[in-house]
C-alpha cells in the first residue's frame, strides 16, 4: 500500500503547483494490468486496471508539468 491517501491526493491535485502556480501535474504511478496467456505466451494486449482507489494507491510521485517541482514523492514501493 502506498503512502498517499485519497484526501491528500485531492488536496494536492486541487492546489496545483506551489512554486509556479500551474494546475498541470504529472503523476508517476504503478497501474495493475492483466495479460491473457496461453501456453506461457501472451495472446492479447494488456488490459489496464484504472480503478480509482488502486490508481491513487500506486502513485509514487506527483510533480508540476511546467516547472518539475516535486509535490509528493515516496521511495516506498506501493505494491
Buried (B, 14 or more C-beta within 10 A) or exposed (E): EBBBEEEBBEEBBEEBBEEEEBEEBEBEBBEBEEEEEEEEEEEEEEEEEEEEEBBBBBBBBBBBEBEEBEBBEBEEEBE
